[in-house]
Amino acid sequence: MVVGDVATGTELAIVGAGSGGYVAAIRAGQLGLDVTLIEEDAIGGVCLNYGCIPSKALISATDVAHEAGDAEEMGVYADPEVQMDEMKTWKDGVVDQLTGGVENLCEANGVNVVEGRAEFVDENTLRVAHGGEGQGSESYEFEHAIVATGSRPIEVPGFEFDGETVLSSRDVLDLETIPDSVVVVGAGYIGMELSTVLAKLGTDVQVVEMLDDVLPGYESDLVRPVKRRAADLGIEFSFGEAAAGWAETDDGIVVTTETEEGEESTYEAEKAIVAVGRTPVTDTLNLEAIGLEPNDDGFLETDHEARTDVDHVFAIGDVAGEPMLAHKASAEGAVAAEVIAGEPSALDHQAIPAAVFTDPEIGTVGMTEAEAEDAGFEPAVGKFRFGANGRALTTGHPDGFVRIVADEDSGFVLGAQVVGPDASELIAELGLAVEMGATLEDVARTIHTHPTLSESVMEAAEHALGHAIHTLNR
């Protein structure tokens, strides 16, 4: 502490009010702890303000516009007009409603929310610098602390974000006009989601990716329908090329790429979007003051209680390692709060689901067939295509499938993969099956509402058992 400082005491200080931090704060408040939640930017963090929620709002809005103009097969003829500024206003309203709700919940649970950038002074003290000239700083003396500072987009050298010509994913969500053309650097889930949104708004999209396919880490048969749909939307891909540089032109930008062999290509567009991943934010905290150091990947290592090497300091969310997902952060936040409050709690989940909001969507949970084999199981695999599902056909989205992976001997569901309509929702049932130790029989004998997409989950389980009704058992 600076000589003369008077520190405010708090039982629990949480740095970062994103999906992990605010959940930890509310849960700790419910358990009777005195909680101080410190946020430098906006309550709700990246997910609510600059990531999950605004991007999915735009995906939904552009889907409405695109589908209305692409439904002649159903006898529907329309020529929808998109006003980007109005779409942005609606999207911002969704964000405001949710962040306002979080603020109200924090207040109702007795959480003291403090604005400012926090850094550790010593093992029990945080200094919070308030933004703006003359705002000063104040100190908090804590018994426990949770680091929940999240992550930021990775910049490619030479492609520093300027918000005008070279955009981050956050910049894209604040566009008030639709660009005529973009070069998207990176074909991971963020790059593919943004590419799909812009292509549906009429933007010419060129994706450059240094690897040899889109969505690295996902099985090729899951990726194939996404890539096929992207091509239908006019998205063009160049693989095996790394972004090497860019220059302004009279009309926008020209991006130069380079292969491993040194071959160069150029792509002209109005703007470039760089979406090559995210990196944890640990460099603002003065971690040295408490004896913590990130590992080689930049993460803070934690145990099954979300506790770091410093016994009274916890870390959750993106700073605590992969996967960098909001729901993983929330789960860790709840556990950390309960452990600090003396409750019996631990991170003992069997699997963490993931979803990609492309067209079609992808949802995964648990093991793939190959992972099950590597783990020593003899997997039983069932698959059901949406092309044989009545509800999928009535929505006009029959592309994709549900696949379920189980242990042949016991029947326990080990994992599942879905590509198709509402895959992000359907994966929840399969995640519950993995978490609860359900068997193929449990899933197959559960009566599912007809006609629904979820019948495909039941059918996939029946297929794995060899008695599917609506597909051939082979």
N, C-alpha and C positions, 0 to 999 in steps of 0.2 A: 504493500500500500504506500501511497505517497504520504509523507508526513503531514498530518493535519486532516487526512481523510477520515470521515466517519462512515464505516461500512454498515450496510443494512444486513441484518441476519436473515437467513432463509434456510429451511431444512433441505430443500431441493432446488437447485438452479439448473435450468434446461436451456442450452444454447441452440436456438433454431426452432422455429414454430411451423415446420412443415408437417408432412403426414405422420412422421414419427414423433416429433417434438410435441405437437399439440395433443396427440393421443396420450402420450406419456403424462403430460401436464393434467389433462382432464381425469385420467385414471388415478393419478396420485392425489388429486384434489378429492376425488370420490373416497379415497382411503384415508382422508383426514390429514394429509401432509400440507405443510405450508410451502407453496410452490411459486417460484419466480420464473417466468417464461420470457426469454430474451430473444428478440427478433430484429435483425438489422434492416430488413426490407419490408416484406408484407406477410402478415399472418396467413398461414396456409401453405407458405413456401412455394417451391417450384411447381409442385403438382397442381395445386388449386389455381395459382396465378399465371403460370407461364408454361405449363406442361400438359398433364393428363386432361384436366377439365377443359381448358380453352381449345386444345387440339381436337378433343372428341366432340365439342360443340360445333366446330367448323366441319368436321367429318360428317356429322349428322345433317347439318344445313346443306352442305354440298351434295350429299346423297339425295336429299329431297329434290333439289333442283335438277340433278342429273337424271334421276329416275323418272321424274315427271316429263322430261324431254326425251326419254328413251323407252317409252312404254307403248309404242305403236302396236307391238305384238299382242298387247292386251286390249287393243282398241282405244287406247288413250292417246290423244294428240295434243301436245302442248309445246309452247315455246317460252319456257321460264326465263325471266330476266333477273339477274343477280345484282343487287346493289351492295357492293362490298362494305361500304361504310355502315350501312344499316345492319348487315350481318355481323360486323364487328361490335356494334352497339349491343345487339342481342347477346352475343357471346360474352361481352363484358358484364352484362346484367346477370348472366348465369354465375359468373365468377363472383360478382359482388354478393349475390344471394348466399352463396356457400361460405365465403369468407366471413360475412356478417354472422352467419349461423355459428361458425367456429368461435368468433369473438364472444357471442352471447353464451355459448356453452362454457367457455373459459371463465367468464364472469360468474355464471351460475354455480360453478364448482370452486369458486374462491381463488382462482389462479390470478396472480399478479403479473400482468403483461407489461413488459418494458421494451421500449424501442431503442435500438442502438447496437453498435458492434461490440461484442464481448471478447476479451482475451484474459487468459489466466495470468495472475500476478504471482501466486504461490499455490500450494496444494489445497488451500481452502478459500481462496479469494479470486473473484473475477472483477475486472474493471470494465465498465460499459461506457463507451464513448458515444454520446448522442450526436446525431447528424446536425449539420448547419452551423453557421458561425456563432460562436458565443454560447453554444448549447452545453458545453462542458462535459464532464463525466462523473460517474458515481461508482462506488464499489459495493460488491455483495459478498458477504462471508457465508459460505455454504457448508452443510454437512455432507451432502452428496451432490454430484453434478452428472448431467447427461449431455454428451456431445451429439448433436443432431443437426449438423451444419450442411448436410446434403452434398450436392455436386454441382458442377458448372460445365457448360459445353467445352469440348476440346477444340482448340484452335489449330488449324494446320499452318505450319510456318509459311509466312508470306501471304496468308489469307486472314489477317486479323479482322475481326468483325467491326464494321463501321456503321451498321444499321441502315445504310443506303444502298450500297452496291454489293458488298459481301455480308450476307445475313446469317445470323444464328437461327436455330429453330424458334427461339423466343421472338426474334425480329419478325419472322414470317407470320406469327400469330397476331401481330399488330398491323399488318398491311391494311391500308385503307383503299387501295386500288389493286386490281388484278394485273400482275405483270404479263406482258405478251409472251415472254420466254424466260426460262431459268436453266441454269446448269446446277444440278444437285450433286455435290461431292459426298459420296457415301450412300450405300444401298442397304444399310441396316434398317432396323424397324422405324427409327425416326425419319430417315431419308425416304423410305418407302411410303410411310403415312403422309408426309408432306407432299411427295410427288403425286400421290393419288388425289389428294385434295385439289392441288393446283391443276392437274390434268382435267378434272371434272369441271373446273371453272373456265376451261378453255385455254389455259396456258400451254405453250409448247415446252415440254420437259425433256431435258437430256440428263441422264444419270451417268456419272463416271465413278467407277468402283475399282480399287486396286486388286481386290480378290476376283475370283472367277464366277461368282454368282451373287444373287441378292440374298438377304437375310441369312448371313452365315450363322451356323449353329443349329439351324432347323433342317429337318430331313428333306431330301430333294423332292419327295412326292407331296410334301406340304407346301413347298415353295412353288411348285409347278403351276397350280391354278392361279396363284397371285401374280406370277410373272406373265402368264397368258392373259390375264385380265388387264394388267398394266399395258401390255402391248396393244390390246384392243382399245385402250384409252389414248393410245398414241405416244406413250412414254417410250423413249429410245434409251438403250443401254450401251455402254462401252465398258468392258471388263478388262482387268489386268493393266489398268492405267491409274497412275497416282497423280494427283493435282500438283503441278510444279510451279505455276505462277499465273499471274493475270495482269491485264492492262486495260485501261479504260479506252473505249472507242466513242465515236460520235453518238452511237445508239445504245451504249451500255458497257459491255464488258466482253473481253475475249479471254477464255481460260485455256491455259496450256497444260497438257498432261504428258506423262512420260512413262513408257513401259520399262520393265527391268532391263531390256536390251537397249534402252536409250532412244527408242523411237518416239517421236513427239507427234501429238495431234492438237488441234485447236478447236474450240467450240465457242461460238458467239451467242450471246444472250443479253437480255436486259439486266439480269441480276444473277449472282451466284449464291447458292445456299450451301453452307458447310455443315454436314451432319455426320460426323465420324465418331461420335460417342461422347461420354461424359467422364469427368475426373472428380474424385472426392475433394471437398473443400476442408483442408486441415491447416492451410498455411496462414490463416488469419487469427489463430487461437493462442499463439505463443505457448505451444504444448511443452516446450522445453522447461517452462516454469513448474510443471508438475511431473516432469520426468517421463513424458510419453513421446514416442516417436513412431510415425507411420511406417508400415513395412514397405518392401520394395515396390509394391503396387499402389502405394499411397493410402492404404486403408489402416484403420486402427483395429488391431486384433482383439477379439472378445471371446468370452467363454459362453457356456450354455445359458448363462443368466444375463448376457449382454454386458458383462463386467470387463473392464480393461485390466491391464497389468497393475494399474493403481486402484487399490481395492474399493475406494469410495467414488470412483469415476467410471461411468458407463458410456458406451457408444452405441448408437442405433442408426439404422437407415443406410444411406449410400456410403457414409464414412466407415461403416462396419463391414463392408465387403459385398461381393456379388451374392445374389442378383440385385441390381439397383432398381428396386420396384417399390412403389408406394405402399402396397399392402404388406410387403415384408417389413418395411419400416414401422408401420402401425403395429404389427404383431410384436416386434421387438420393443417398441415403446411401452406397450401394455405390460409386457413381462418385466422390463426394467423397473417400471413404477411399482409393480407388485413386490418385486424382490426388495427394493429399497424400503417399502412399507412393512417388510417382514412377513409377507405372504409367501406360501409355498408355490413357486412359479418357476417355469423354465421353458426354454425354446426346444420343445420336443416334437415339433411337427414332422410328419412323414414326407411331405412334399410341398413345394410352393408353386402354385399355378402361374402361368404367364400368358399374356394375350398380345397379339399384334393386330392393330385396327386398320389393316389394309382391306382391300376388296378382292377376294373374300377375306374374312378374318381368319386368324390362326389362334388356337388355344391349345396349350399343352400343360400336362401335369405329370409328375413322377417319371417313371422310366420309359424309354423307348424299347423296342424289341431288342436292339443291339446292346443297349445298356443292361437289360435284364439278363441277356446271355453272358455278358462280361461279369455280371455279379454272381454267376453260377446257377441261375434259374434256367429251367427249360420252359420257355414262354409259350403260352397259348394265346393266339392273336385272333381277334375278330374285327371285321371291318364292314361298315355299311355306308353305301353311297347315298348322298342326298338326292341323286337322280331317281331313286326308288322311294323317296319319301313324299307322301302326298302334300304335306304342308309346304315343303321346299318348292315343289312345282307350282303351288298356288301363289307363292310370293315372287315367282320368276327368277329364283336364285337356286338352281339345282346343282351347281358345281361344288364339288368337294366331298368329304366323307368324315365319318367318325371311326376311329380305330381304338380298340381297347387291348391292353396288354396285361396278362395275368400269369400267375404261376400255375403250370399244368398240374402239378401234384395237389396243391391245396385249393386252387381256384381263387386265391386272393388277388384282387386287382392291384397291379403294380404301377400302372400308369396309363395314360391315354393321350391321343393327339386328335385334334379336330381342325379341319380347314373347311370353311363354308359359312353360310349365314348364321349369325349370332353365335359363332364359336366362342366368343369371349364370355357368353352367358352359359352355354352348354357345358363348358369345362368345369363349372362349379359342382355339378352333380358328380362328375368323375373325380374331382378333388375330394369330395366328401367320401366317396367310395374308398379311395386310397387311405384317407385319414382314419376312417372307421374300421378298416380291415374287412371291408365287404368282399364277398366272393362274386364270381360271375353269376352264380345262381341268384344271389341277392338282387343284383341289378336286373337280370333277365326276368325274374318273377315279380318285380315291382311293376304294378300296373301304371302305365304312362297314359296321359290324356291323348285322345285322338281327335283331330289330326294335329300333331305338333312336331316340331323339329326334334324334341327330346325323345320321341319314339326311336330315333336313330341310335341313341345310346343303348336302349333296350335291345334293339336289333343287332347291334355290334356284339353285345354280350351273348346273345343267342347264337350268333355266328361262331363265336369262339367256342361255344359248347357243342356246335355241330348240328343245331336244330333251328336255324333261322327260318322264318316263314316267308319273308318277302325278298329273299335273295338266295342264290344257289349256295349250298353248303359244300364248298370245295376249297 
